[in-house]
Amino acid sequence: MSTKQSLKPNLLASFLLADRNEAGCDEAGRGCLAGPVFAAAVILPPNYENAILNDSKQLSEKIRYQLRPEIETDAVEWAVGIVSAEEIDQINILNASILAMHRALDQLKLRPEHLIIDGNRFKKYRDIPHQCIVKGDSKYLSIAAASILAKTYRDDYMNAIHEDYPMYHWLSNKGYPTVRHRDAIREFGISPHHRKSFRLLENQTELEF
């Protein structure tokens, strides 16, 4: 059974402004204790349809990975931007999330005429007008597509660095603050991938950097 036949169809809109070349942007990993923040920018064809495409948080891991090649094939343009844990510590996670979106936009070969951004905060990118949309990944297909690319590429990254630091259980938590993750930080200390500016334990004085 194909992805498009396996789930109930959604009602996401194709675009916010019908007369513009519009890119949707979203990030993944903002709330994690370890690893980079990833962001994606996606330009979809006019009147694009995909019955299953939705906010990545509403989809299973299997469906997200099934959708990724569909998005990459169908998109007019797409790109992923990354900001490291070290950079996050230097500029804070909000600025890092926006920078990751800017880095994704930098890679687009086709210049968008309008941007739609998931959330309520963004810094102007060049001279391109933008609109911030709270829960935009559950309202617009291009933002949902960006959420899936950002999430799956970040998960790939965390799965890869898990091989060197299996004690933190990143295969299952992807760097998010689970009980097992925090217990491992308490037992083993931090890795080079942890964000030192974050509250890694309930009692931060327990840590030595």
Secondary structure as UniProt FT lines:
FT   HELIX           3..6
FT   TURN            18..19
FT   STRAND          22..28
FT   TURN            30..31
FT   STRAND          37..43
FT   TURN            46..47
FT   HELIX           56..58
FT   HELIX           61..74
FT   STRAND          77..83
FT   HELIX           85..91
FT   HELIX           93..106
FT   STRAND          114..118
FT   TURN            126..127
FT   STRAND          130..133
FT   TURN            134..135
FT   HELIX           136..138
FT   HELIX           141..162
FT   TURN            163..164
FT   HELIX           166..168
FT   HELIX           170..173
FT   TURN            174..175
FT   HELIX           179..188
FT   TURN            192..193
FT   TURN            196..197
FT   HELIX           204..206
//
